Amino acid sequence: MGKSTVAKLLARRLGLVYLDTGATYRALAYAALSEGIDPDDVSHLVRLAKSLRLGLQQVGQDAIKVILNGCDVTRQVRTERVTDAAAVVAQYPSVRAAMVRLQRKLARADSLVVEGRDTGSVVFPQARYKFFLTANAQVRARRRQMELRSLQGRSPVLSMIARQLAARDRLDRIRKIGPLIRPRGAVVLDTSRLTAHEVVQRMLRYLRFQHQSRM
């Protein structure tokens, strides 16, 4: 259970559209790798980001299909190679600026559930409701291992996944633009001992309370 799972469940319960901003960076990284572009080649990445034909389609109640240049790349963008490359391309300010414009363009609905590491702080800082989900390192590594196993039928050992997550977190925290921080006004939820449905229930209780308080 991760942020994406919770966000999709929450969107389904609220009857809203779901947008995963992290998937946009994965799509960019996948496109770059497919075209032989170095993840550190900023100028090429910016041009690629501006020309990216990307669509995120809701399939059923809680699944999202990633369509890149007319092709379904949903499974490809979740591989470890693409995940690592996405963490690299996301650290460059000019690349992030281009991607934020794309993400805002994708968010055409008046009300929607958006998930991403800088969603509440940079992409949609004026959002009325914000949640910041945390979990301890071992729990996150186990969840990622289960995700990879479901996608690929196999997964790296737990210690390797934990190191990769720690490295990605470090990149996200030290980047100059859109670092991984708790957004102002965000409600913090530690999900280490909670199921996805339990997290969503807590979110819904908070939203109902806030709605009633405004009446």
Phi, psi and omega per residue, in radians:
M1 nan 2.141 3.122
G2 -2.269 -2.971 -3.118
K3 -1.057 -0.706 -3.103
S4 -1.120 -0.746 3.124
T5 -1.042 -0.823 -3.133
V6 -1.107 -0.785 -3.114
A7 -1.089 -0.717 3.131
K8 -1.152 -0.718 3.100
L9 -1.130 -0.724 3.136
L10 -1.119 -0.764 3.119
A11 -1.054 -0.721 3.137
R12 -1.119 -0.771 -3.122
R13 -1.135 -0.569 -3.118
L14 -1.575 -0.175 -3.102
G15 1.244 0.610 -3.083
L16 -2.011 2.877 3.052
V17 -1.314 2.545 3.128
Y18 -1.957 2.347 3.099
L19 -2.235 2.157 3.115
D20 -1.817 1.805 -3.122
T21 -1.210 -0.501 3.103
G22 -1.083 -0.572 3.125
A23 -1.132 -0.494 3.132
T24 -1.199 -0.679 3.096
Y25 -1.215 -0.643 3.077
R26 -1.107 -0.705 3.122
A27 -1.115 -0.733 3.101
L28 -1.094 -0.792 3.141
A29 -1.092 -0.724 3.124
Y30 -1.113 -0.749 3.124
A31 -1.089 -0.734 3.138
A32 -1.109 -0.822 3.139
L33 -1.102 -0.676 -3.136
S34 -1.130 -0.551 -3.121
E35 -1.668 0.090 3.112
G36 1.292 0.406 3.122
I37 -1.542 2.259 3.111
D38 -1.136 2.285 3.114
P39 -1.028 -0.232 3.090
D40 -1.737 0.035 -3.134
D41 -1.513 1.520 -2.963
V42 -1.091 -0.786 -3.076
S43 -1.078 -0.745 3.104
H44 -1.167 -0.659 -3.138
L45 -1.116 -0.717 3.136
V46 -1.116 -0.786 3.109
R47 -1.079 -0.704 3.126
L48 -1.142 -0.753 -3.141
A49 -1.059 -0.697 -3.116
K50 -1.232 -0.406 -3.105
S51 -1.804 0.018 -3.059
L52 -1.110 2.196 3.036
R53 -1.742 1.670 -2.990
L54 -2.127 2.404 3.056
G55 -2.390 2.437 3.062
L56 -2.014 1.956 -3.056
Q57 -1.870 2.306 3.085
Q58 -1.389 2.191 -3.115
V59 -2.022 2.054 -3.079
G60 1.198 -2.494 -3.040
Q61 -1.660 -0.496 -3.044
D62 -2.497 0.213 3.132
A63 -1.831 2.536 3.139
I64 -2.115 2.271 3.090
K65 -1.808 2.273 3.128
V66 -1.703 2.022 -3.124
I67 -1.903 2.027 -3.117
L68 -2.059 2.065 -3.131
N69 0.889 0.709 3.075
G70 1.494 -0.033 -3.097
C71 -1.995 2.505 3.089
D72 -1.383 1.971 -3.118
V73 -2.094 0.459 -3.065
T74 -0.952 -0.847 -3.113
R75 -1.295 -0.659 -3.088
Q76 -1.098 -0.623 -3.057
V77 -1.355 -0.085 3.138
R78 -1.754 0.074 3.133
T79 -1.260 2.810 -3.131
E80 -1.115 -0.663 -3.125
R81 -1.074 -0.783 3.132
V82 -1.219 -0.681 3.112
T83 -1.023 -0.802 3.130
D84 -1.119 -0.727 3.139
A85 -1.165 -0.633 3.134
A86 -1.106 -0.666 3.109
A87 -1.114 -0.547 3.127
V88 -1.312 -0.888 -3.065
V89 -1.138 -0.493 -3.080
A90 -1.286 -0.160 -3.078
Q91 -1.516 -0.134 -3.071
Y92 -1.626 2.165 -3.062
P93 -0.955 -0.781 -3.091
S94 -1.188 -0.581 3.079
V95 -1.195 -0.770 -3.135
R96 -1.110 -0.680 3.132
A97 -1.061 -0.752 3.118
A98 -1.149 -0.678 -3.119
M99 -1.265 -0.612 3.089
V100 -1.088 -0.699 3.087
R101 -1.074 -0.710 3.127
L102 -1.150 -0.751 -3.124
Q103 -1.112 -0.700 3.117
R104 -1.188 -0.563 3.093
K105 -1.190 -0.664 3.129
L106 -1.198 -0.479 -3.098
A107 -1.519 1.312 -3.057
R108 -1.600 -0.242 -3.122
A109 -1.346 2.626 3.110
D110 -1.161 -0.691 3.126
S111 -2.228 2.288 -3.137
L112 -2.769 2.893 3.064
V113 -1.824 2.136 -3.097
V114 -2.060 2.402 -3.133
E115 -2.225 2.364 3.122
G116 2.985 2.831 -3.010
R117 -1.270 -0.396 3.092
D118 -2.173 0.392 -3.066
T119 -1.042 -0.883 -3.076
G120 -1.393 -0.317 -3.088
S121 -1.699 -0.534 -3.036
V122 -2.188 -0.932 -2.997
V123 -1.214 -0.852 3.131
F124 -2.299 1.175 -3.076
P125 -1.151 -0.353 -3.120
Q126 -1.616 0.171 3.133
A127 -1.002 2.438 -3.089
R128 -1.211 -0.715 -3.085
Y129 -2.123 2.310 -3.123
K130 -2.369 2.442 3.066
F131 -2.225 2.434 3.127
F132 -2.072 1.889 -3.071
L133 -1.632 2.366 3.094
T134 -2.250 2.845 3.041
A135 -2.836 2.689 -3.126
N136 -1.241 2.809 -2.971
A137 -1.051 -0.738 -3.102
Q138 -1.156 -0.695 3.116
V139 -1.116 -0.775 3.133
R140 -1.074 -0.727 -3.141
A141 -1.114 -0.734 3.120
R142 -1.123 -0.692 3.130
R143 -1.144 -0.718 3.111
R144 -1.149 -0.661 3.111
Q145 -1.082 -0.752 3.114
M146 -1.122 -0.672 3.125
E147 -1.119 -0.801 3.141
L148 -1.126 -0.646 3.128
R149 -1.133 -0.677 3.134
S150 -1.239 -0.527 -3.125
L151 -1.441 -0.677 -2.972
Q152 -2.027 -0.162 -3.097
G153 1.422 -0.079 3.095
R154 -2.709 2.914 -3.133
S155 -2.700 2.724 3.071
P156 -1.119 2.890 3.114
V157 -1.171 2.733 -3.024
L158 -1.031 -0.712 -3.099
S159 -1.114 -0.637 3.119
M160 -1.180 -0.747 3.116
I161 -1.081 -0.735 3.135
A162 -1.065 -0.716 3.106
R163 -1.144 -0.708 3.135
Q164 -1.135 -0.724 3.109
L165 -1.131 -0.714 3.134
A166 -1.118 -0.708 3.129
A167 -1.152 -0.723 3.118
R168 -1.132 -0.747 3.111
D169 -1.036 -0.722 -3.130
R170 -1.110 -0.772 3.103
L171 -1.048 -0.746 -3.102
D172 -1.169 -0.581 -3.085
R173 -1.387 -0.552 -3.044
I174 -1.639 -0.167 -3.125
R175 -1.142 2.597 -3.043
K176 -1.311 -0.579 -3.112
I177 -1.900 2.228 3.089
G178 1.063 0.807 3.121
P179 -1.163 2.811 3.117
L180 -1.294 1.828 3.126
I181 -2.425 2.871 3.011
R182 -1.363 2.079 -3.131
P183 -1.156 2.631 3.098
R184 -1.040 2.276 3.105
G185 1.474 0.036 -3.104
A186 -1.369 2.507 3.051
V187 -1.541 2.179 -3.114
V188 -1.559 2.283 3.093
L189 -2.232 2.088 3.044
D190 -1.497 1.987 -3.036
T191 -1.685 0.130 -3.023
S192 -0.947 -0.699 -3.064
R193 -1.936 0.311 -3.096
L194 -2.053 2.574 2.990
T195 -1.414 2.925 3.120
A196 -1.043 -0.724 -3.126
H197 -1.156 -0.615 3.107
E198 -1.180 -0.667 3.090
V199 -1.100 -0.787 -3.136
V200 -1.101 -0.681 3.113
Q201 -1.065 -0.708 3.108
R202 -1.153 -0.680 3.092
M203 -1.098 -0.797 -3.111
L204 -1.122 -0.682 3.094
R205 -1.070 -0.742 3.120
Y206 -1.103 -0.789 -3.123
L207 -1.113 -0.712 3.106
R208 -1.115 -0.735 3.128
F209 -1.088 -0.784 3.138
Q210 -1.117 -0.694 3.132
H211 -1.127 -0.759 3.141
Q212 -1.158 -0.592 -3.139
S213 -1.180 -0.479 -3.120
R214 -1.453 -0.225 -3.092
M215 -1.410 nan nan
